[in-house]
Amino acid sequence: MARIIDGCKMNMIGKQVKKFRKERKMNQLTLSNKLELMGVYVCRGSISRIEDQSRTVTDIELFALANVLRVDVNDLIDKEFFQA
């Protein structure tokens, strides 16, 4: 069976997470701590791996990231992800 993700990019939101996090003057540890307050445990290192697209993101994490960053889930999707 073919894998859904065959390339080196493991998520579609990493670049946008980093962009919105920096716009909110938040470091990775602060983002991690805010997620933890919501009961979503994503360590600082995992935030880094999400941002560099080397880690997948669950639907729960996606929802929590959008909530903490105060954006719509759709705003986190990199619209150029599938463009060659």
N, C-alpha and C positions, 0 to 999 in steps of 0.2 A: 504494500500500500504506500502510495506517495505521501510524503509529509506536506503539510500545509505551508510550512516555512522552509524553503530550501536554500535561501540565500544567506548572506551574513547578517542581514537586518532581521531582528527578532520581534520588532514591534513597529507600529506606524505612528507612535506618539512622542518618541524620545526628543526629537528636535523642538517640538512645541512645548513639551514639559519644561525643558531647559529655558526656552524663551520666556514663558510666562513666569517661571520661578525667578528669573533674573529681573524681569519687569517689576516684580513685587519685592525686590531687594531681599530675597530669602535665600539662605544657603541650603545645601543639601541636607544638613543635619536638622535644620529647622523644619524643612518640609517633612522629613522622616518623623520628627516629633509630633507634628500636627496630624499626620496620618495615624500615628499611634493613639492619639486622643480620640480618634474615630473608631478605634479597635482594629485598624488595618496596619499590620506590622510589616514595614518595609524599611530595612536598615539603610543607613547613609550609603553604604557601598552598593546596595541594590538600586538606589536612586541614580547613582552614577552609571550603573550598567543599563538602566532603563534609558537614560539620556543618550548614551552612546549606542543604543539599539542592540546591545548584546544580550539582553534579557527580555523574556516575554512578560506580558502584563495580563493579569486576570481581569475579568469584568468588574469584580469588586474593587480592585485597585484602580481601574480606569475611572469608575464612578467617584471614588474617594479623592483621587488626584484632581479631577475636575472641580469637586466641591471645595477642596482646600485652596486651589488656585483661583477659585471664583470665576470659572469659565464653563461654557456648555461643553459637554462631552465631544460634540462635533468639532469644536474649536481645537481640540487636541489632535485631531486626525491630520496627518501630513498629506495634503491633497496631491502632492507630487510623488508619493510613495511608489505607485505602479507605473509611472512614466519612465520610459527608457532614456 
